[in-house]
Amino acid sequence: MSTDNTLSLSTVTAIIHAPIEKVNIADWVLHLPDAEYQRCSTAHIAAGSTTTEDGRPMSINVETIGDAFVVQHYVAEVHEPHYCRMLSISDSISPAGRTKLQVVWELSAKKIDDNTCEYTNHIHSTAIDQTLEFLKAHNVTIEAASAARQKASHAHNVEETPKFARSIEELAHKNAL
């Protein structure tokens, strides 16, 4: 039996037409206005920022992935201008019920030339003990859950990544003024 509890793994890139020195992904993701988040995907419902009880920055995202309503509590483990690693124990509510899963969201930018960089949006969701118990209680294999989540998550990432890149680009140009 495999110990890999990956539910989905998706990496999508897009071009940001701004100098890398003007790009600040941490500022963007940790201060993303709700309306801007909603513009970046038809599945985005709401976003906000807060802190954990111990003061770490946090982004709260509400969206649908496939048939699941997902509330993500992304804690910024790394939040630098060109790289962020966000970790969430997310609530997932589907027609079958409610469970939790882990999602790692990595956002990065690398310089292509003096006026362009490449944005990468990497999402890795993993079944945790609660997820595995939920799947077992509903007679769903990890393979079946993974196949459904992979398809839905990657389609979502394909939609949002170029829009995230455009939003980061707009912030870079605004901050350059």
C-alpha positions as CSV (number, residue, x, y, z in Angstrom):
1,M,0.0,0.0,0.0
2,S,1.3,3.4,-0.9
3,T,1.9,6.0,1.8
4,D,1.6,8.9,-0.7
5,N,-1.6,10.7,0.3
6,T,-1.4,13.3,-2.5
7,L,-4.9,14.3,-3.6
8,S,-3.7,16.8,-6.2
9,L,-0.5,18.3,-7.5
10,S,-0.6,21.2,-10.0
11,T,2.0,23.7,-11.3
12,V,1.0,26.4,-13.8
13,T,3.1,29.3,-15.0
14,A,2.3,32.7,-16.5
15,I,4.3,35.7,-17.6
16,I,4.4,38.9,-15.6
17,H,5.3,42.0,-17.7
18,A,7.1,43.9,-15.0
19,P,10.7,44.0,-13.7
20,I,11.4,41.4,-11.0
21,E,12.5,44.2,-8.7
22,K,9.0,45.6,-8.7
23,V,7.3,42.3,-8.0
24,N,6.3,41.5,-4.5
25,I,4.3,38.3,-4.2
26,A,4.1,38.4,-0.4
27,D,2.6,41.9,-0.4
28,W,0.1,40.8,-3.1
29,V,-1.0,37.5,-1.5
30,L,-1.2,38.9,2.1
31,H,-3.1,42.0,1.1
32,L,-5.2,40.7,-1.7
33,P,-8.5,42.6,-1.8
34,D,-11.6,40.4,-1.8
35,A,-13.0,41.8,-5.1
36,E,-9.6,41.2,-6.8
37,Y,-9.5,37.6,-5.6
38,Q,-13.0,37.1,-7.0
39,R,-11.9,38.5,-10.4
40,C,-9.1,35.9,-10.6
41,S,-11.5,32.9,-10.9
42,T,-15.2,32.1,-11.3
43,A,-14.8,29.7,-8.4
44,H,-13.4,32.3,-6.0
45,I,-16.0,33.3,-3.4
46,A,-14.1,35.4,-0.8
47,A,-10.6,36.3,0.5
48,G,-9.2,38.2,3.5
49,S,-6.1,38.5,5.5
50,T,-5.4,38.1,9.2
51,T,-2.8,36.7,11.5
52,T,-2.5,33.5,13.5
53,E,-2.7,33.7,17.3
54,D,1.1,33.9,17.4
55,G,1.2,36.8,14.9
56,R,2.1,35.0,11.6
57,P,0.5,36.4,8.5
58,M,-2.4,34.5,7.1
59,S,-4.6,34.5,4.0
60,I,-8.2,33.1,4.2
61,N,-9.5,32.0,0.8
62,V,-13.0,30.6,0.1
63,E,-13.6,28.9,-3.2
64,T,-15.1,25.9,-4.9
65,I,-12.9,23.1,-6.2
66,G,-14.9,20.6,-8.2
67,D,-18.0,19.8,-6.1
68,A,-16.4,20.9,-2.8
69,F,-16.8,24.2,-1.0
70,V,-13.3,24.9,0.5
71,V,-12.2,27.3,3.2
72,Q,-8.4,27.6,3.2
73,H,-6.5,29.0,6.2
74,Y,-3.1,29.7,4.6
75,V,-0.4,30.5,7.1
76,A,2.6,32.2,5.5
77,E,5.6,29.9,6.3
78,V,7.8,31.9,4.0
79,H,6.8,35.3,2.7
80,E,9.4,37.0,0.6
81,P,9.0,39.3,-2.5
82,H,9.7,36.5,-5.0
83,Y,8.6,33.4,-3.0
84,C,5.8,32.5,-0.7
85,R,5.1,29.1,0.9
86,M,1.6,29.0,2.4
87,L,0.3,26.1,4.4
88,S,-3.4,25.4,5.1
89,I,-5.4,22.8,6.9
90,S,-8.4,23.4,4.8
91,D,-12.1,22.7,5.4
92,S,-13.7,20.9,2.5
93,I,-17.4,20.6,2.4
94,S,-18.9,18.4,-0.3
95,P,-22.3,16.7,-0.9
96,A,-20.9,13.7,1.0
97,G,-20.0,15.9,4.1
98,R,-17.2,17.8,5.7
99,T,-13.6,17.0,6.2
100,K,-10.1,18.6,6.3
101,L,-7.1,18.3,4.1
102,Q,-3.7,19.9,3.9
103,V,-2.9,22.3,1.1
104,V,0.6,23.7,0.3
105,W,0.5,26.7,-2.0
106,E,3.8,28.0,-3.4
107,L,3.9,31.2,-5.3
108,S,7.1,32.3,-7.0
109,A,8.6,34.7,-9.6
110,K,11.9,34.4,-11.4
111,K,13.5,36.9,-13.7
112,I,13.3,36.3,-17.5
113,D,14.8,39.7,-18.6
114,D,14.8,43.3,-17.4
115,N,11.1,43.8,-18.0
116,T,9.6,40.3,-17.6
117,C,9.4,37.5,-15.1
118,E,7.7,34.1,-14.8
119,Y,5.1,33.5,-12.2
120,T,4.7,29.9,-10.9
121,N,1.5,28.8,-9.0
122,H,2.1,25.4,-7.4
123,I,-0.6,23.7,-5.4
124,H,-0.2,20.4,-3.5
125,S,-3.1,19.0,-1.6
126,T,-2.7,16.0,0.7
127,A,-5.1,13.7,2.6
128,I,-4.5,13.9,6.4
129,D,-5.8,11.5,9.0
130,Q,-9.2,13.2,9.0
131,T,-9.5,13.0,5.2
132,L,-8.5,9.3,5.2
133,E,-11.2,8.6,7.9
134,F,-13.8,10.5,5.9
135,L,-12.9,8.6,2.7
136,K,-13.0,5.2,4.5
137,A,-16.4,6.1,6.1
138,H,-17.8,6.8,2.6
139,N,-16.1,3.8,0.9
140,V,-14.0,6.0,-1.4
141,T,-10.5,5.0,-2.2
142,I,-7.6,7.5,-2.0
143,E,-7.1,6.8,-5.7
144,A,-10.6,7.7,-6.6
145,A,-10.5,10.8,-4.4
146,S,-7.2,11.8,-5.9
147,A,-8.4,11.4,-9.5
148,A,-11.4,13.6,-8.9
149,R,-9.4,16.3,-6.9
150,Q,-6.5,16.3,-9.4
151,K,-8.8,17.0,-12.4
152,A,-10.7,19.8,-10.5
153,S,-7.7,21.3,-8.9
154,H,-5.6,21.5,-12.1
155,A,-8.5,23.0,-14.1
156,H,-8.9,25.6,-11.3
157,N,-5.1,26.4,-11.3
158,V,-5.1,26.8,-15.1
159,E,-7.9,29.4,-14.8
160,E,-6.5,31.4,-11.9
161,T,-2.7,31.5,-12.6
162,P,-2.7,33.9,-15.6
163,K,-5.2,36.1,-13.7
164,F,-3.0,36.0,-10.6
165,A,0.0,37.0,-12.8
166,R,-1.9,39.9,-14.3
167,S,-3.0,41.1,-10.8
168,I,0.6,40.9,-9.5
169,E,1.8,42.7,-12.6
170,E,-0.8,45.5,-12.0
171,L,0.4,45.9,-8.4
172,A,4.0,46.0,-9.6
173,H,3.2,48.8,-12.0
174,K,1.2,50.7,-9.4
175,N,4.0,50.4,-6.8
176,A,6.5,51.6,-9.5
177,L,4.8,55.0,-9.7
